[in-house]
Amino acid sequence: MAITIADVASRAGVSKTTVSRVLNGKGEIQEATVLRVREAISELGYVPSAGAVGLARGSTQVIGMLVPEMSWAWTGTVVQAVLDTLEREGFGMRLLTGNRGEESLRRVGVQVAAKSFDGLLVIEPEGTLGYIAELHASGLPVVLIDDRGHRPGFPYVETTNREGGEQAARHLLEIGRRRPLIVTGPEGYGCTQERLAGFVDAFAEAGIAVDGRGIFSGGFLFEGGRAAVRRALADGVAFDAVFAHNDASAAGVVVGLREAGLEIPRDVAVVGFDDVELASYTYPALTTIRQPMREMGESAVRMLLEHVRGSPQAAASCSLATSLVVRGSTVQPTPS
């Protein structure tokens, strides 16, 4: 059974009115009473609804955000941008993670049913797109950040992943690299497929067919990039460049090459994707395809708030351009 405000009042030994005043932050209430009410809420797992907190505007002024996990640097940057933008708009954020699978989704469902937030931003936990689409169909404003090529039937913010793959390929071609190794992201992600297709097509336009033996899955992981280098060398795959589908796997590539006694970029040039902070700290620093991560978070918030407010100008989607950032992993600095 759902926990009610009456249950909280009974546990705390106060009236329902007192619980409501604590939730609203209204009136003069002794600190000891506030503490008892909050402890009761925590012990019972009570989730106050928009009605329970008594917000006169009929809005919680809170936006929910569902993410797979916080270990990816990319995710942290986007979340911080979302939080900063919401604060400027006078909104709070309720962060939800999908790292417990079905249990996490049930918790999201409880929050939605309780009207704990006005809308939901999503960095899709794997396999949850159908569930998120159901929430949107039920009337909850939803915006997906990084659609991974899925093009869902609700608002989303994406980056130009295919063009990013093309930019990486053209840069390598311009510096004379003709035998690329590719370390992909998870195979089921649309962004992986688009980055790979853009890269391969750009080489094809230059009259060079990318060797399928030189395509390895790195899973967006440091160890995935490191292992890909080891497998390629063990299999006798010849390569003079590596395009890794994110900076974490590119950093693993850099370590794997150095362990094999190869010099970067003299022997092998390396290009990553994302331009997270790590990209500046590898040795040499990573050339990478920059995703405008902060802009993605900011754009998603603005789009979602337009839908929450029922604006007729609310956009259905937004595509932000990637860009090439050249560093020492592809071009050796000119001696001064």
C-alpha positions in Angstrom: 0.0 0.0 0.0 1.1 3.5 -0.7 2.5 5.5 2.2 0.3 8.5 3.0 0.8 11.8 4.8 -1.3 10.4 7.6 1.2 7.5 8.0 4.0 10.1 8.3 2.0 12.1 10.9 1.3 9.0 12.9 4.9 7.9 12.9 6.2 11.4 13.9 3.4 11.9 16.5 2.2 15.1 14.9 -0.8 16.3 12.9 -1.2 16.0 9.1 -1.2 19.8 9.0 2.2 19.9 10.7 3.6 17.4 8.2 2.2 19.5 5.4 3.8 22.7 6.9 7.2 20.9 7.1 6.9 19.8 3.5 6.0 23.3 2.4 8.6 24.9 4.6 5.9 27.2 6.0 5.2 28.5 9.5 7.1 28.5 12.7 7.9 24.9 13.6 10.3 23.7 16.3 13.5 22.2 14.9 12.9 19.0 16.9 9.5 18.6 15.3 10.9 19.2 11.8 13.5 16.6 12.5 10.9 14.0 13.6 8.8 14.5 10.5 11.8 14.2 8.2 13.0 11.0 10.0 9.5 9.6 9.6 9.5 10.4 5.9 12.9 8.7 5.5 11.9 5.6 7.5 8.6 5.1 5.7 10.0 5.9 2.2 7.2 8.5 1.7 7.3 10.3 -1.6 5.4 13.6 -1.4 3.2 14.4 -4.4 2.9 17.8 -5.9 -0.5 18.0 -4.2 0.9 16.9 -0.8 3.5 19.7 -0.8 0.8 22.2 -1.5 2.4 24.1 -4.3 -0.1 26.8 -5.3 1.0 26.9 -8.9 0.3 23.3 -9.5 4.0 22.8 -10.3 6.7 21.1 -8.3 9.4 23.3 -9.8 11.4 20.1 -9.9 12.7 18.3 -13.0 13.6 14.6 -12.8 16.7 13.2 -14.5 17.3 9.6 -15.2 20.8 8.4 -16.0 22.4 5.0 -16.4 25.2 5.7 -13.9 27.6 8.5 -13.0 30.9 6.8 -13.7 31.2 8.1 -17.3 32.8 11.5 -17.4 30.5 12.5 -20.2 27.5 11.9 -18.0 28.8 14.0 -15.2 29.5 17.0 -17.5 26.0 16.8 -18.9 24.3 16.5 -15.5 26.3 19.5 -14.1 25.1 21.6 -17.1 21.5 20.5 -16.5 21.8 21.4 -12.8 23.3 24.8 -13.5 20.6 25.6 -16.0 17.7 24.5 -13.8 19.0 26.6 -10.9 19.1 29.6 -13.1 15.4 28.9 -14.1 14.4 28.5 -10.4 14.0 24.7 -10.6 15.4 21.9 -8.6 16.5 18.4 -9.8 15.7 14.9 -8.6 18.4 12.5 -9.9 17.5 8.9 -10.6 19.8 6.2 -11.8 19.0 3.1 -13.8 21.8 0.9 -12.5 19.5 -1.5 -10.7 17.5 -2.5 -13.7 13.8 -3.2 -13.1 14.0 -2.0 -9.5 15.2 1.4 -10.7 12.4 1.6 -13.2 9.9 0.8 -10.5 11.2 3.6 -8.4 10.9 6.0 -11.4 7.3 4.8 -11.8 6.6 5.6 -8.1 8.1 9.1 -8.5 6.0 9.7 -11.7 2.8 8.5 -10.1 3.4 10.8 -7.1 3.9 13.7 -9.5 7.3 14.3 -7.8 8.5 16.3 -10.8 7.1 18.3 -13.7 9.1 16.6 -16.5 11.9 14.1 -17.1 15.3 14.4 -18.7 16.8 11.0 -19.8 20.2 9.7 -20.6 18.9 6.3 -21.6 19.8 3.4 -19.4 20.3 0.5 -21.9 17.0 -1.2 -22.8 14.7 1.4 -21.3 13.6 3.4 -24.3 10.3 1.6 -24.6 9.5 2.4 -21.0 10.4 6.0 -21.4 8.2 6.2 -24.5 5.3 4.9 -22.4 5.9 7.6 -19.8 5.8 10.3 -22.5 2.7 8.8 -24.0 1.0 8.9 -20.6 1.4 12.7 -20.6 4.8 13.2 -18.8 7.0 15.8 -20.7 10.2 13.9 -21.6 13.4 14.9 -23.4 16.1 12.4 -24.3 19.7 13.5 -24.2 21.9 11.7 -26.7 19.3 9.7 -28.7 22.1 7.3 -29.8 20.6 7.3 -33.3 17.2 5.9 -32.2 15.2 8.9 -33.2 12.5 8.3 -30.6 8.9 9.5 -31.0 9.4 12.2 -28.4 11.7 15.2 -28.0 15.5 14.6 -28.0 18.9 16.4 -28.2 21.5 14.7 -30.3 25.0 15.5 -31.7 26.2 14.9 -35.2 27.8 11.5 -34.6 28.1 10.6 -38.3 29.7 13.9 -39.1 32.0 13.4 -36.1 33.2 10.1 -37.6 33.8 11.8 -40.9 35.8 14.6 -39.2 38.1 12.0 -37.5 38.7 10.2 -40.8 39.4 13.4 -42.8 41.9 14.5 -40.1 43.8 11.2 -40.3 43.7 11.3 -44.1 45.1 14.8 -44.1 48.1 13.8 -42.0 48.8 10.8 -44.3 47.3 7.9 -42.3 45.8 5.2 -44.5 45.5 2.1 -42.3 43.1 2.8 -39.4 42.2 0.7 -36.5 38.7 1.4 -35.1 37.7 0.8 -31.5 33.9 1.1 -31.4 31.4 1.7 -28.7 28.7 -0.8 -27.7 27.3 -2.4 -30.8 23.7 -1.7 -30.0 24.1 2.0 -29.7 23.1 4.1 -32.7 25.9 6.5 -32.1 28.4 3.7 -32.5 26.9 2.8 -35.8 26.8 6.4 -37.0 30.4 7.2 -35.9 31.6 4.0 -37.7 29.6 4.7 -40.8 30.8 8.2 -41.1 34.4 7.2 -40.6 34.3 4.3 -43.1 32.5 6.3 -45.7 35.0 9.2 -45.5 37.8 6.7 -46.2 35.9 5.2 -49.0 35.5 8.6 -50.6 39.3 8.8 -50.5 39.5 5.5 -52.3 40.5 3.5 -49.3 38.5 0.5 -48.0 38.8 0.1 -44.2 39.9 -3.4 -43.3 37.2 -5.2 -41.3 39.8 -7.1 -39.4 40.8 -3.8 -37.8 37.4 -3.0 -36.2 37.2 -4.0 -32.5 34.6 -3.4 -29.9 35.9 -1.4 -26.9 32.6 -0.8 -25.1 33.5 2.8 -24.3 35.9 1.4 -21.7 39.6 2.1 -21.0 40.4 -1.6 -20.8 38.4 -2.1 -24.0 40.8 0.2 -25.9 43.9 -1.3 -24.3 42.7 -4.8 -25.2 41.8 -3.9 -28.8 45.4 -2.8 -29.4 46.7 -6.0 -27.9 44.4 -8.1 -30.1 45.2 -6.2 -33.2 49.0 -6.6 -32.7 48.6 -10.3 -31.8 46.5 -10.8 -35.0 49.1 -9.1 -37.1 46.8 -6.3 -38.2 48.8 -3.4 -39.6 47.7 0.1 -38.6 49.1 3.6 -38.5 46.1 5.2 -36.8 43.4 4.5 -34.3 39.9 6.0 -34.1 38.3 5.2 -30.7 34.6 6.0 -30.2 35.2 7.7 -26.8 38.0 9.3 -24.9 38.1 6.6 -22.2 38.8 3.8 -24.7 41.2 6.2 -26.6 43.2 6.6 -23.3 43.3 2.8 -23.1 44.6 2.7 -26.7 47.4 5.2 -25.8 48.5 3.0 -22.9 48.3 -0.2 -25.0 50.5 1.4 -27.7 53.1 2.6 -25.2 53.2 -0.9 -23.6 53.9 -2.3 -27.1 56.8 0.2 -27.6 55.0 2.2 -30.2 55.4 6.0 -30.3 52.5 8.3 -30.6 52.0 9.9 -33.0 55.1 9.0 -35.0 54.1 5.3 -35.3 50.4 5.5 -34.6 48.1 8.5 -34.5 45.1 8.4 -32.1 41.8 10.1 -32.2 39.1 9.9 -29.5 35.6 11.2 -29.2 33.8 13.4 -26.6 36.6 15.8 -25.4 36.1 15.1 -21.7 38.7 16.4 -19.3 40.7 13.2 -19.5 41.6 14.0 -23.1 43.9 16.8 -22.0 45.6 14.7 -19.4 46.8 11.7 -21.5 50.4 11.7 -22.8 50.4 12.8 -25.4 47.1 14.7 -25.1 44.3 13.3 -27.2 43.1 14.7 -30.5 39.4 14.1 -30.3 36.0 14.9 -31.7 34.3 17.3 -29.3 30.7 16.7 -28.3 29.2 19.9 -26.9 28.3 18.3 -23.7 27.3 21.3 -21.7 25.3 22.7 -24.6 23.5 19.3 -24.8 22.4 19.6 -21.2 21.5 23.3 -21.5 19.5 22.7 -24.7 17.7 19.7 -23.2 16.6 21.8 -20.1 15.3 24.7 -22.2 13.4 22.3 -24.5 11.9 20.4 -21.6 10.8 23.5 -19.8 9.1 24.7 -22.9 7.1 21.5 -23.0 6.3 21.7 -19.3 5.0 25.2 -19.8 3.0 24.2 -22.8 4.8 26.5 -25.2 3.5 26.2 -28.8 7.1 26.9 -29.9 8.5 23.9 -28.0 11.0 22.1 -30.3 10.6 18.4 -31.1 14.4 17.8 -31.4 17.7 19.5 -31.5 21.0 18.5 -33.2 24.3 20.1 -32.1 27.5 20.0 -34.2 30.6 18.1 -33.2 34.1 19.6 -33.9 37.7 18.5 -34.2 40.1 19.3 -31.4 43.7 18.7 -32.5 46.3 17.7 -29.9 49.6 15.8 -29.6 48.2 12.3 -30.3 48.0 13.1 -34.0 50.3 16.0 -34.7 53.7 16.5 -33.1 54.2 20.1 -31.8 56.5 22.2 -33.9 59.8 23.0 -32.0 59.9 26.6 -31.0 
